[in-house]
Amino acid sequence: CSALLQQMQDLYDRGHKDVQPNVVSYTAVINAWAKSKSNQAAQRADMLLQQMEDAQIAGYENLKPNARTYTGVINCCAATFGPQLKMEETFQIANKTMERLRSASDVCADDFVYGAYLKACFNLLSD
């Protein structure tokens, strides 16, 4: 999915304005990472969220993250497995994502966000 997202961006950069990536396409890729069972999913999702936030600051309002985007990143964290150090690193991503959501002026956390965060806490902090 990430390759497809990059291909969309490349086509858009070459003048194909009808394939511009937006919040829906980025969020779909983040959600695909959450289901991928990859141990790098949380880091990849965090990177995509950062790209979206940077693009929004640069004026690309169609890349403004929404509650589903933040939920997807936290779901990636909740699905992480591995050694304790990896779990701690991923827990920091989940916390950072919640802080980013809280600092977003016009995005509100909903039941899905809180549910994903509780699942991440349980999965990442359980022995």
VEXFI-109131 format. One record per residue: x, y, z of N, C-alpha, C in turn; residue in one letter; residue number from 1. Coordinates in pm, whole numbers. Layout:
BEGIN
n_u	n_v	n_w	ca_u	ca_v	ca_w	c_u	c_v	c_w	residuo	num
X	Y	Z	X	Y	Z	X	Y	Z	A	NUM $
...
//
This chain:
BEGIN
n_u	n_v	n_w	ca_u	ca_v	ca_w	c_u	c_v	c_w	residuo	num
81	-121	0	0	0	0	85	126	0	C	1 $
195	122	72	282	240	76	338	270	-62	S	2 $
369	164	-138	420	184	-274	314	247	-363	A	3 $
189	206	-346	80	265	-423	61	412	-387	L	4 $
72	444	-260	62	583	-216	173	667	-280	L	5 $
294	612	-283	406	683	-346	383	698	-495	Q	6 $
328	597	-558	299	604	-701	194	712	-728	Q	7 $
94	722	-642	-7	828	-656	60	966	-646	M	8 $
151	981	-550	219	1109	-533	304	1141	-655	Q	9 $
374	1042	-708	457	1062	-827	372	1105	-946	D	10 $
258	1038	-965	168	1076	-1076	115	1218	-1057	L	11 $
78	1251	-935	29	1385	-906	138	1489	-936	Y	12 $
260	1459	-895	371	1551	-919	399	1570	-1068	D	13 $
364	1469	-1149	385	1477	-1293	265	1537	-1367	R	14 $
168	1588	-1291	58	1660	-1354	-76	1590	-1357	G	15 $
-85	1470	-1306	-212	1398	-1301	-287	1440	-1174	H	16 $
-359	1548	-1183	-422	1609	-1066	-536	1526	-1007	K	17 $
-585	1428	-1082	-697	1347	-1033	-653	1233	-941	D	18 $
-522	1215	-919	-475	1109	-832	-399	1164	-710	V	19 $
-431	1285	-672	-363	1345	-558	-396	1268	-429	Q	20 $
-294	1221	-357	-322	1155	-229	-390	1251	-134	P	21 $
-482	1199	-52	-552	1282	45	-560	1208	177	N	22 $
-635	1265	270	-645	1204	403	-701	1062	395	V	23 $
-791	1036	304	-849	901	291	-743	801	245	V	24 $
-663	838	145	-562	744	96	-452	720	200	S	25 $
-409	826	268	-308	808	373	-362	723	488	Y	26 $
-485	750	529	-544	675	640	-563	528	601	T	27 $
-598	503	476	-612	364	429	-479	290	440	A	28 $
-370	356	405	-238	293	415	-202	268	561	V	29 $
-230	365	648	-204	347	791	-283	228	844	I	30 $
-410	217	805	-492	105	849	-441	-28	794	N	31 $
-387	-26	674	-328	-148	618	-205	-189	699	A	32 $
-125	-92	741	-11	-124	827	-58	-188	956	W	33 $
-169	-139	1012	-220	-194	1138	-257	-342	1124	A	34 $
-299	-382	1006	-340	-520	983	-227	-607	927	K	35 $
-112	-547	905	-3	-617	835	74	-716	920	S	36 $
65	-705	1050	143	-788	1143	292	-759	1132	K	37 $
328	-648	1071	468	-607	1063	512	-545	1195	S	38 $
632	-578	1236	685	-522	1360	728	-376	1341	N	39 $
724	-327	1220	757	-187	1190	633	-103	1162	Q	40 $
516	-161	1180	391	-91	1145	375	41	1219	A	41 $
400	42	1348	381	165	1426	476	274	1379	A	42 $
600	239	1352	697	338	1304	658	391	1167	Q	43 $
613	303	1079	571	345	945	449	435	951	R	44 $
352	398	1034	231	479	1050	264	615	1110	A	45 $
354	616	1207	397	742	1268	462	832	1164	D	46 $
543	774	1078	608	850	971	504	910	875	M	47 $
404	831	838	299	881	749	220	993	815	L	48 $
190	978	943	119	1084	1015	202	1211	1016	L	49 $
331	1198	1038	420	1316	1037	419	1382	899	Q	50 $
424	1302	793	417	1356	657	288	1434	636	Q	51 $
178	1380	686	49	1447	672	48	1580	747	M	52 $
97	1578	870	99	1701	949	190	1806	886	E	53 $
304	1764	835	394	1857	767	330	1915	642	D	54 $
261	1830	566	193	1877	443	82	1975	477	A	55 $
10	1948	584	-96	2040	624	-37	2177	659	Q	56 $
71	2178	733	137	2304	768	181	2378	643	I	57 $
221	2302	541	264	2362	415	147	2407	329	A	58 $
23	2386	376	-93	2435	303	-178	2331	234	G	59 $
-143	2205	245	-220	2098	183	-330	2053	279	Y	60 $
-442	2123	277	-552	2094	370	-614	1957	346	E	61 $
-600	1902	226	-658	1771	197	-581	1658	266	N	62 $
-468	1691	330	-391	1591	403	-401	1609	554	L	63 $
-498	1685	598	-516	1711	740	-564	1583	809	K	64 $
-488	1531	905	-529	1408	973	-663	1427	1047	P	65 $
-741	1321	1050	-867	1323	1124	-862	1217	1234	N	66 $
-970	1202	1306	-972	1107	1418	-942	964	1370	A	67 $
-989	928	1252	-962	794	1199	-813	773	1173	R	68 $
-747	879	1129	-603	870	1104	-528	841	1232	T	69 $
-558	918	1337	-492	897	1466	-527	759	1523	Y	70 $
-650	717	1507	-690	583	1554	-610	476	1483	T	71 $
-589	492	1354	-511	395	1278	-369	382	1328	G	72 $
-306	495	1359	-169	491	1412	-168	418	1546	V	73 $
-263	449	1631	-268	384	1762	-298	235	1747	I	74 $
-382	198	1650	-406	56	1623	-278	-15	1580	N	75 $
-194	53	1505	-64	-5	1469	17	-33	1594	C	76 $
14	60	1687	86	41	1813	30	-79	1890	C	77 $
-102	-88	1895	-167	-196	1970	-133	-333	1912	A	78 $
-104	-340	1784	-75	-468	1719	72	-506	1724	A	79 $
154	-423	1786	298	-448	1792	331	-561	1889	T	80 $
432	-638	1855	479	-747	1940	632	-745	1935	F	81 $
692	-813	2027	838	-822	2023	900	-803	2158	G	82 $
1031	-775	2159	1103	-759	2285	1057	-635	2362	P	83 $
1087	-632	2490	1041	-524	2578	1082	-387	2527	Q	84 $
1203	-373	2477	1248	-243	2426	1160	-196	2311	L	85 $
1123	-287	2224	1035	-254	2111	898	-210	2162	K	86 $
849	-279	2262	718	-245	2318	721	-106	2382	M	87 $
828	-74	2451	841	58	2514	848	168	2409	E	88 $
924	144	2304	935	240	2195	798	263	2131	E	89 $
726	158	2111	595	167	2048	495	235	2141	T	90 $
506	211	2270	419	279	2366	441	430	2360	F	91 $
565	470	2339	594	614	2325	528	671	2200	Q	92 $
522	593	2094	453	639	1972	304	656	2000	I	93 $
245	561	2072	102	571	2106	77	697	2190	A	94 $
162	721	2289	146	841	2372	163	968	2292	N	95 $
265	969	2207	290	1087	2123	172	1112	2029	K	96 $
114	1007	1978	-1	1021	1889	-120	1081	1963	T	97 $
-143	1036	2085	-252	1095	2165	-225	1243	2192	M	98 $
-101	1278	2220	-67	1419	2243	-88	1502	2116	E	99 $
-50	1447	2003	-70	1517	1876	-219	1540	1851	R	100 $
-298	1439	1881	-443	1451	1864	-498	1559	1955	L	101 $
-457	1557	2081	-506	1659	2175	-466	1800	2133	R	102 $
-350	1814	2070	-305	1947	2029	-366	1992	1897	S	103 $
-429	1901	1824	-497	1938	1699	-623	2016	1737	A	104 $
-632	2139	1690	-738	2228	1735	-879	2186	1693	S	105 $
-892	2118	1582	-1026	2088	1534	-1051	1939	1511	D	106 $
-976	1855	1580	-999	1711	1575	-1025	1666	1717	V	107 $
-1134	1596	1736	-1170	1549	1870	-1155	1397	1878	C	108 $
-1102	1353	1989	-1094	1210	2013	-1234	1155	2033	A	109 $
-1257	1038	1978	-1387	974	1993	-1369	838	2061	D	110 $
-1478	763	2071	-1473	632	2136	-1372	539	2071	D	111 $
-1358	548	1940	-1266	461	1868	-1121	492	1905	F	112 $
-1090	620	1917	-955	659	1957	-923	607	2096	V	113 $
-1014	632	2189	-990	589	2326	-985	437	2338	Y	114 $
-1070	369	2263	-1067	222	2264	-935	168	2212	G	115 $
-886	227	2102	-758	184	2046	-645	212	2145	A	116 $
-651	328	2211	-547	363	2307	-547	268	2427	Y	117 $
-664	234	2477	-672	138	2588	-616	2	2546	L	118 $
-648	-40	2425	-596	-167	2373	-444	-161	2363	K	119 $
-392	-48	2314	-247	-33	2303	-182	-39	2441	A	120 $
-240	30	2536	-187	28	2674	-185	-114	2728	C	121 $
-293	-186	2711	-301	-323	2761	-198	-412	2694	F	122 $
-190	-405	2562	-99	-493	2487	48	-458	2508	N	123 $
77	-329	2522	217	-288	2531	271	-286	2674	L	124 $
182	-277	2772	227	-269	2911	209	-398	2988	L	125 $
140	-495	2929	119	-623	2997	247	-705	2993	S	126 $
270	-780	3098	390	-865	3101	368	-994	3031	D	127 $
//
